[in-house]
Amino acid sequence: MDTAGDRLIVYRKTDSRFDAALAKLGLGVHVDLHDAPRSRKEIRATHDRVVPLMGNTTGYRIVRVSSGGDELGFTRGVVEVGVNGDLQQAKRELGAKFSDRIQVVAVEPPAGW
């Protein structure tokens, strides 16, 4: 959920029961319902497939994998994968494996890596 002024924005998988229950709450603000491209379960499954690759790549290092429980996860249905090293190689390799379920970005490694 996200708030924007006097409205509530809810990203969810389409579910008429959920929508009806939300309508009955009488929140007193406008509620915008947006279809989420992937469910939390789908995002978590992607996350769980990326994490084991940490420390097991050549040319780049996966430094961070988001849980997908953020705005990027809800609005675009992707897990953000932060890499250090050859960004273009990481995008090619990880993109081939995970398609549009991830977004690869360059990040600095934590101190001591």
C-alpha atoms as an extended CHARMM CRD file, in Angstrom:
* protein
*
       113  EXT
         1         1  MET       CA              0.0000000000        0.0000000000        0.0000000000  PROA      1               0.0000000000
         2         2  ASP       CA              1.0860000000        3.5530000000       -0.5960000000  PROA      2               0.0000000000
         3         3  THR       CA             -0.4780000000        6.8050000000        0.4410000000  PROA      3               0.0000000000
         4         4  ALA       CA             -0.5880000000        9.8470000000       -1.7940000000  PROA      4               0.0000000000
         5         5  GLY       CA             -2.3950000000       12.7910000000       -0.2550000000  PROA      5               0.0000000000
         6         6  ASP       CA             -6.0390000000       11.9780000000        0.3770000000  PROA      6               0.0000000000
         7         7  ARG       CA             -5.9920000000        8.6550000000       -1.4280000000  PROA      7               0.0000000000
         8         8  LEU       CA             -4.8110000000        5.1650000000       -0.7330000000  PROA      8               0.0000000000
         9         9  ILE       CA             -3.0650000000        3.2360000000       -3.4950000000  PROA      9               0.0000000000
        10        10  VAL       CA             -3.2940000000       -0.5420000000       -3.1600000000  PROA      10              0.0000000000
        11        11  TYR       CA             -1.2550000000       -2.8620000000       -5.3810000000  PROA      11              0.0000000000
        12        12  ARG       CA             -2.8160000000       -6.2960000000       -5.3650000000  PROA      12              0.0000000000
        13        13  LYS       CA             -3.5130000000       -9.3360000000       -7.4750000000  PROA      13              0.0000000000
        14        14  THR       CA             -7.0720000000       -9.0950000000       -8.7680000000  PROA      14              0.0000000000
        15        15  ASP       CA             -9.4280000000      -10.6720000000       -6.2430000000  PROA      15              0.0000000000
        16        16  SER       CA            -13.0870000000       -9.6560000000       -6.1030000000  PROA      16              0.0000000000
        17        17  ARG       CA            -13.3980000000      -10.8110000000       -2.4730000000  PROA      17              0.0000000000
        18        18  PHE       CA            -10.4940000000       -8.6040000000       -1.4090000000  PROA      18              0.0000000000
        19        19  ASP       CA            -11.8810000000       -5.6450000000       -3.3560000000  PROA      19              0.0000000000
        20        20  ALA       CA            -15.3220000000       -6.0890000000       -1.7600000000  PROA      20              0.0000000000
        21        21  ALA       CA            -13.8350000000       -6.3650000000        1.7360000000  PROA      21              0.0000000000
        22        22  LEU       CA            -11.7640000000       -3.2290000000        1.1530000000  PROA      22              0.0000000000
        23        23  ALA       CA            -14.8300000000       -1.3220000000       -0.0650000000  PROA      23              0.0000000000
        24        24  LYS       CA            -16.7120000000       -2.2620000000        3.1300000000  PROA      24              0.0000000000
        25        25  LEU       CA            -14.0420000000       -0.7290000000        5.3730000000  PROA      25              0.0000000000
        26        26  GLY       CA            -15.3270000000        2.8050000000        4.8280000000  PROA      26              0.0000000000
        27        27  LEU       CA            -11.8920000000        4.3690000000        5.0050000000  PROA      27              0.0000000000
        28        28  GLY       CA            -13.1030000000        7.8530000000        4.1210000000  PROA      28              0.0000000000
        29        29  VAL       CA            -10.4730000000        8.2970000000        1.4090000000  PROA      29              0.0000000000
        30        30  HSD       CA            -10.3860000000        7.4950000000       -2.2730000000  PROA      30              0.0000000000
        31        31  VAL       CA             -8.8970000000        4.0340000000       -2.8690000000  PROA      31              0.0000000000
        32        32  ASP       CA             -7.0370000000        3.3720000000       -6.1300000000  PROA      32              0.0000000000
        33        33  LEU       CA             -6.6950000000       -0.3150000000       -6.9030000000  PROA      33              0.0000000000
        34        34  HSD       CA             -3.7720000000       -1.2690000000       -9.1390000000  PROA      34              0.0000000000
        35        35  ASP       CA             -3.1170000000       -4.7300000000      -10.4540000000  PROA      35              0.0000000000
        36        36  ALA       CA              0.2400000000       -6.0160000000       -9.2640000000  PROA      36              0.0000000000
        37        37  PRO       CA              2.1160000000       -7.8160000000      -12.0260000000  PROA      37              0.0000000000
        38        38  ARG       CA              3.1570000000      -10.6130000000       -9.6820000000  PROA      38              0.0000000000
        39        39  SER       CA              2.0350000000      -11.9210000000       -6.3280000000  PROA      39              0.0000000000
        40        40  ARG       CA              4.2520000000      -11.8240000000       -3.2320000000  PROA      40              0.0000000000
        41        41  LYS       CA              4.6230000000      -15.5920000000       -3.6090000000  PROA      41              0.0000000000
        42        42  GLU       CA              5.9150000000      -15.2090000000       -7.1840000000  PROA      42              0.0000000000
        43        43  ILE       CA              8.3140000000      -12.4310000000       -6.1740000000  PROA      43              0.0000000000
        44        44  ARG       CA              9.5790000000      -14.4760000000       -3.2280000000  PROA      44              0.0000000000
        45        45  ALA       CA             10.1690000000      -17.4620000000       -5.5210000000  PROA      45              0.0000000000
        46        46  THR       CA             12.3340000000      -15.2930000000       -7.7860000000  PROA      46              0.0000000000
        47        47  HSD       CA             14.2310000000      -13.9360000000       -4.7800000000  PROA      47              0.0000000000
        48        48  ASP       CA             14.8430000000      -17.4610000000       -3.5270000000  PROA      48              0.0000000000
        49        49  ARG       CA             16.2640000000      -18.4960000000       -6.9250000000  PROA      49              0.0000000000
        50        50  VAL       CA             18.6330000000      -15.5030000000       -7.1270000000  PROA      50              0.0000000000
        51        51  VAL       CA             20.1100000000      -15.6680000000       -3.6030000000  PROA      51              0.0000000000
        52        52  PRO       CA             22.0220000000      -18.9560000000       -4.1460000000  PROA      52              0.0000000000
        53        53  LEU       CA             23.9060000000      -17.2640000000       -7.0010000000  PROA      53              0.0000000000
        54        54  MET       CA             25.5980000000      -14.8990000000       -4.5380000000  PROA      54              0.0000000000
        55        55  GLY       CA             29.2950000000      -15.8030000000       -4.5650000000  PROA      55              0.0000000000
        56        56  ASN       CA             28.8050000000      -18.0740000000       -7.5810000000  PROA      56              0.0000000000
        57        57  THR       CA             29.2630000000      -15.7440000000      -10.5550000000  PROA      57              0.0000000000
        58        58  THR       CA             32.2700000000      -14.7940000000      -12.6590000000  PROA      58              0.0000000000
        59        59  GLY       CA             32.9300000000      -11.2620000000      -13.8880000000  PROA      59              0.0000000000
        60        60  TYR       CA             30.5290000000       -9.7010000000      -11.4240000000  PROA      60              0.0000000000
        61        61  ARG       CA             29.4200000000      -10.2690000000       -7.8670000000  PROA      61              0.0000000000
        62        62  ILE       CA             25.8480000000      -10.2010000000       -6.6220000000  PROA      62              0.0000000000
        63        63  VAL       CA             26.0120000000       -7.9040000000       -3.6150000000  PROA      63              0.0000000000
        64        64  ARG       CA             22.3460000000       -7.4280000000       -2.7710000000  PROA      64              0.0000000000
        65        65  VAL       CA             19.0200000000       -9.0590000000       -3.5960000000  PROA      65              0.0000000000
        66        66  SER       CA             15.8580000000       -7.2010000000       -2.6010000000  PROA      66              0.0000000000
        67        67  SER       CA             13.0030000000       -9.0910000000       -1.0210000000  PROA      67              0.0000000000
        68        68  GLY       CA             10.5730000000       -7.6240000000       -3.5390000000  PROA      68              0.0000000000
        69        69  GLY       CA              8.5640000000       -6.1740000000       -0.6580000000  PROA      69              0.0000000000
        70        70  ASP       CA              9.2320000000       -2.6210000000       -1.8040000000  PROA      70              0.0000000000
        71        71  GLU       CA              7.7000000000       -0.2130000000       -4.2980000000  PROA      71              0.0000000000
        72        72  LEU       CA              9.6120000000       -1.7590000000       -7.2060000000  PROA      72              0.0000000000
        73        73  GLY       CA              8.3710000000       -5.1900000000       -6.2510000000  PROA      73              0.0000000000
        74        74  PHE       CA              4.7550000000       -4.1460000000       -5.8940000000  PROA      74              0.0000000000
        75        75  THR       CA              4.5030000000       -1.8190000000       -8.8870000000  PROA      75              0.0000000000
        76        76  ARG       CA              6.6580000000       -3.6800000000      -11.4130000000  PROA      76              0.0000000000
        77        77  GLY       CA              6.7740000000       -7.1870000000       -9.9610000000  PROA      77              0.0000000000
        78        78  VAL       CA             10.5610000000       -7.3800000000       -9.9460000000  PROA      78              0.0000000000
        79        79  VAL       CA             13.3430000000       -8.2440000000       -7.5460000000  PROA      79              0.0000000000
        80        80  GLU       CA             16.2480000000       -5.7950000000       -7.6250000000  PROA      80              0.0000000000
        81        81  VAL       CA             19.6520000000       -7.4620000000       -7.9330000000  PROA      81              0.0000000000
        82        82  GLY       CA             22.5960000000       -5.2440000000       -7.0170000000  PROA      82              0.0000000000
        83        83  VAL       CA             25.8840000000       -6.2510000000       -8.6110000000  PROA      83              0.0000000000
        84        84  ASN       CA             29.4710000000       -5.0730000000       -8.5130000000  PROA      84              0.0000000000
        85        85  GLY       CA             31.7490000000       -5.6600000000      -11.4890000000  PROA      85              0.0000000000
        86        86  ASP       CA             30.7150000000       -6.1270000000      -15.1190000000  PROA      86              0.0000000000
        87        87  LEU       CA             27.1810000000       -4.7060000000      -15.1210000000  PROA      87              0.0000000000
        88        88  GLN       CA             26.4830000000       -5.5320000000      -18.7770000000  PROA      88              0.0000000000
        89        89  GLN       CA             27.5350000000       -9.1490000000      -18.3280000000  PROA      89              0.0000000000
        90        90  ALA       CA             25.3440000000       -9.4230000000      -15.2270000000  PROA      90              0.0000000000
        91        91  LYS       CA             22.3810000000       -7.9770000000      -17.1130000000  PROA      91              0.0000000000
        92        92  ARG       CA             22.8710000000      -10.4310000000      -19.9870000000  PROA      92              0.0000000000
        93        93  GLU       CA             23.3640000000      -13.5260000000      -17.8460000000  PROA      93              0.0000000000
        94        94  LEU       CA             20.7860000000      -12.8090000000      -15.1740000000  PROA      94              0.0000000000
        95        95  GLY       CA             18.3340000000      -11.4300000000      -17.7320000000  PROA      95              0.0000000000
        96        96  ALA       CA             18.5910000000      -14.6680000000      -19.7170000000  PROA      96              0.0000000000
        97        97  LYS       CA             17.8430000000      -16.6640000000      -16.5720000000  PROA      97              0.0000000000
        98        98  PHE       CA             15.1760000000      -14.4840000000      -14.9280000000  PROA      98              0.0000000000
        99        99  SER       CA             13.7790000000      -12.3900000000      -17.7890000000  PROA      99              0.0000000000
       100       100  ASP       CA             11.6090000000       -9.4860000000      -16.6270000000  PROA      100             0.0000000000
       101       101  ARG       CA             11.3370000000      -10.8050000000      -13.0510000000  PROA      101             0.0000000000
       102       102  ILE       CA             14.5040000000       -8.9370000000      -11.9950000000  PROA      102             0.0000000000
       103       103  GLN       CA             16.1400000000       -5.5500000000      -12.4050000000  PROA      103             0.0000000000
       104       104  VAL       CA             19.9350000000       -5.5650000000      -12.3140000000  PROA      104             0.0000000000
       105       105  VAL       CA             21.6410000000       -2.4290000000      -10.9980000000  PROA      105             0.0000000000
       106       106  ALA       CA             25.2270000000       -1.4500000000      -10.1660000000  PROA      106             0.0000000000
       107       107  VAL       CA             26.0200000000       -1.0940000000       -6.4680000000  PROA      107             0.0000000000
       108       108  GLU       CA             29.1440000000       -0.6690000000       -4.3920000000  PROA      108             0.0000000000
       109       109  PRO       CA             30.0760000000       -3.6990000000       -2.3080000000  PROA      109             0.0000000000
       110       110  PRO       CA             29.8250000000       -3.3940000000        1.4660000000  PROA      110             0.0000000000
       111       111  ALA       CA             33.0270000000       -2.4160000000        3.2550000000  PROA      111             0.0000000000
       112       112  GLY       CA             35.3520000000       -5.3500000000        3.7180000000  PROA      112             0.0000000000
       113       113  TRP       CA             34.2870000000       -7.3300000000        0.6230000000  PROA      113             0.0000000000
